[in-house]
Amino acid sequence: MAADVSSKRKAVIDALMGLAAQRRWDEIEIADVARAANLSLAEFRDLFPSKGAVLGALSRQVDKEVLEGTTEDLAQEPARERIFDVFMRRFDALAPYKSALRTIMRDLQFDPFALAALNREALNSQRFMLAAAGISTEGPLGTLKIQGAALVYANTLRTWLEDDDPAMAKTMARLDRELRRGERILERAEDVRRLTAPFRAAGRALMENRRSARSYTKRKDDGEASNPAAAI
């Protein structure tokens, strides 16, 4: 049963991408996608609530392919080399859908709601891509790393969509530049975090002292209120 559902999901993804390679995004109806996938509308509805959800499923499909192909071969390489490898394998996995993605990204670039939904999916995806590269996303800079990875990927994706060279020289050059820029931003963020650590510690101590003082005052007031002599 699970295999059947997975097969139907894949059929819908392929159907939508096939139609997107030929038509504008806003010209594709869900009935068209269901028909191209050889499914009824009821079956489509059981699988996905919208066309946008199908794009999310494509992202997760590619995530799975990249994660399943991740090995320990690059474990000793610098972080930039590891994430470079992961991103390039992601582009390889997206290659069959390149013409469709080119149309979709062009049509959705002025749709803020669609872009917000895609960004949420991208952040979830990049959390796993960084994990595949052996890069921690926990700690005070974790969110910055994830958002930074999503930005690096999005910027490189635009170059990849227009790069028809099988060797992907332009894509690799853009990815290298974006990763180096991201490294510098993270280094500055780490420097700022390190420099402000004493102030954060002092702030936490001050807040703790204030909470302790309030707690003591409350206990004192409660004690006086319960003491009959306090009313004299």
GUSETI-420282 format. One record per residue: residue in one letter; x, y, z of N, C-alpha, C in turn. Coordinates in steps of 0.1 Angstrom, whole numbers, plus 5000, padded with zeros to 4 digits. Layout:
<sites>
aXYZXYZXYZ;...
</sites>
This chain:
<sites>
m500849885000500050005000500950135000;a501950135009502850245009503550264996;a503950154990504650164977503750224966;d502450184967501450234957501350384959;v501250434971501050574974502350654969;s503550594972504750654968504850664953;s504350564946504350554931503450664926;k502250684932501350784927501850924930;r502550944941503151074944504151104933;k504951014930506051034920505351064906;a504250994903503551014891502951164890;v502451214901501951344901503051444900;i504251424907505351514905505851524891;d505951404885506451404871505451464861;a504151444864503051504856503151654857;l503251714869503251854870504551914864;m505651844866506851894859506851894844;g506151784839506051774825505151884819;l504051914826503252024821503852164823;a504652184834505352304836506452334826;a506952234820507952254809507352304797;q505952294796505252334783504352454785;r503952484798502952594800503352684811;r502752794812502852884824502252814836;w502852854848502352794860500852824862;d500352944859498952974862498052924851;e498552854841497752794831497552644834;i498152594844498052454848497052434858;e495952354855494952324864495252194871;i494652174884494952054891494351934883;a493251954876492651854868493551804857;d494351904851495351864841496351774847;v496851814859497851734865497351594868;a496151584874495551454877495451364864;r494951424854494851354841496151304836;a497151394836498551354831499151244840;a498751234852499251134861498451004861;n497351004853496450894852495750864866;l495350974872494650964885493351044885;s492451004893491251084894491551204903;l490651304903490751424912490751384926;a489951284929489851234943491151174948;e491851104939493151044942494151154944;f494051254935495051364936494851434950;r493551454953493251524966493751444978;d493751314977494251234988495751254990;l496451284978497851284978498351424981;f497751534975498251664977497051764977;p497251874985496151974986496252084975;s497352084968497552194958498752164949;k498952244939500152234930501352274938;g501252374947502452414955502952294964;a501952224969502352104977503152004969;v502851994956503651904948505051954947;l505252084946506652134945507352094958;g506652104970507252064982507651924982;a506851834976507151694975508351674966;l508451744956509651734947510951764955;s510851874963511951914972512351794981;r511351734987511651624997512151504989;q511651484977512151374969513651384966;v514051504962515451534959516251524972;d515751574983516451564996516751414999;k515751334997515951184999517051124990;e517051164978518051114968519451154973;v519551284977520851334981521351264994;l520351255003520751195016521051045015;e520350975006520750835004522050814997;g522450914989523750904983524950964991;t524651005003525751065011526550965017;t527850975016528850885021529850955031;e530750885037531750945046533050985038;d533050975025534250995017534851135020;l533951235022534451375023534551415038;a534451325047534451355061535651445066;q536751425060537951495064538251615056;e537351645046537551765038536951895046;p537452015042536852135048535352145046;a534652215055533252225055532752275041;r533452375035533052425022533052325011;e534052235011534052125001532952025003;r532552005016531451905019530151965014;i529852085017528552145013528552164998;f529752194992529752214978529352084971;d529851974976529551834970528051804972;v527451834984526051814986525251894976;f525552024975524752104966524852064952;m525952024947526151984933525351854931;r525351764941524551644939523051674939;r522651774946521251824945520951874932;f521851954925521551994912521451884902;d522351784904522251664895520851594897;a520351584909519051524911517951604905;l518151734904517051824898517151834883;a518251784877518451794863517251754854;p516551644857515451604848514351704848;y514251794858513151884859513652034856;k514752044850515352174848514552274840;s514052224829513252324820511952354827;a511352264834510152294842510352394853;l511452374860511852464871512152604866;r512752614854513052744848511752824846;t510752754841509452824839508752854852;i508752764862508152784874508752904882;m510052904883510753014890510453144884;r510453154871510153274864508753324867;d507753234867506353264869506053304884;l506853244893506553264907507353374914;q508253434906509153534913508453654918;f507253684913506553804918505353764926;d505353634931504253594939504753574954;p504553674962505153674976504653554984;f503353514983502853404991503553274986;a503653254973504353134968505753124972;l506453244972507853254975508053224990;a507153274999507253245013507053095016;a506153035009505952885011507152815006;l507752854995508952784990510152804999;n510252925005511352955015511252865027;r509952845032509852755043510252615040;e509952565028510352435024511852425022;a512452535017513852545015514652535028;l514152605038514752605051514752465057;n513652385056513652255060514652165053;s514652185040515552115031517052135035;q517352265037518752295040519252245053;r518352235063518652175075519252035073;f518651955064519151825061520351825052;m520451925043521651925035522851955043;l522752045052523852075061524251955070;a523251885074523451765082524251665073;a523851655061524551555052525951595050;a526251725051527651775049528351775062;g527751725073528451725086528551855093;i527651945090527652085096526552095106;s526852125118525852145129524952255126;t523652245129522752355128522152385142;e522752335152522352365166523152485171;g522752525183523552635189523052775184;p523752875189523253015187523353055172;l524152995164524353035150523552935141;g522852835146522252735138521252795128;t520352885133519352935124520053025113;l521053095116521853175106522453085096;k522952965100523552875090522552825080;i521352785086520252735077519752835067;q519552955072519053065063520153105053;g521353105058522453135049522653025038;a522452895042522552795032521452805022;a520252845026519052855017519352975007;l519953075012520253195003521353154993;v522453084998523453044989522852954978;y522052854982521452764972520552844963;a519752934968518753004959519553084948;n520653154953521453234944522053154933;t522553034937523252944928522252884919;l521052854924520052794916519652874903;r519653004905519353094894520453084883;t521653074887522753054877522552914871;w522352814879522152674873521052664863;l519952734865518852724856519152784842;e520152874842520552924829521852864824;d522452774831523652714827523452584820;d523552584806523352464798524552384795;d525652424801526952354799526952224807;p527152114801527051984809528151984820;a529252054819530252064829529852154841;m528752234839528252324849529352414855;a530252464846531352554851530852674857;k529852744851529252864857528552844870;t527852734871527252694884528252674895;m529252594892530252564902531052694906;a531252784897531952904900531052994909;r529753004906528853084914528753024928;l528652884929528452824942529752844950;d530852834944532152864952532153004957;r531753104949531753244954530653264965;e529553204964528453214974528953154987;l529553034986529952974998531053045005;r531953104998533053185004532453315011;r531453375004530853485010530053445023;g529453335022528753285034529653255046;e530853205042531853175053532253305060;r532453405052532953535058531853595067;i530553575063529453625071529353555084;l529553415084529553335096530653365105;e531853395099532953425107532753555115;r532153655108531853785114530853765125;a529853685122528753655132529353585145;e530253495142530953425153531753525162;d532453615155533253715162532353805170;v531253845165530353935172529753855184;r529453735182528853645193529953635204;r531153615200532253595210532553725218;l532553845210532753975217531654015226;t530453975223529354015231529053915242;a529753805243529453705253529453765267;p530453845271530453895285529253985288;f528754065278527654145280526354065281;r526253955274525153865275525153795289;a526353755293526453695306526053795317;a526453915316526154015326524654045326;g524054045314522654065313521853955319;r522253835317521553725323521653725338;a522853765344523053775358522153885364;l522054005357521254115361519754065362;m519354005351517953955351517653855362;e518653765365518453665376518453735389;n519253845391519253915404517853985405;r517354045395516054105395514954015399;r514953895393513953785396514053745410;s515353735415515553695429514953805439;a515253925435514754035444513254045444;r512554025432511154025432510553905440;s511253795439510753675446510853695461;y511953765465512153785480511053885485;t510853995477509854095480508454035482;k508153945472506853885472506653795485;r507753715488507653635500507553715512;k508253835513508153925524506753975526;d506254025515504854085515503853985519;d503953855514503053755517503153725532;g504353725538504553695552503953805560;e504053925556503454035564501954035563;a501353995552499953995550499353885559;s500053775562499553665570499853685584;n500553785588500953815602499953915608;p499153885618498153975623498854105628;a500054095633500754215639500954315628;a501054275615501354365604500254465602;a499054435607497854525606497854635617;i498654615627498654715638499454835635;
</sites>
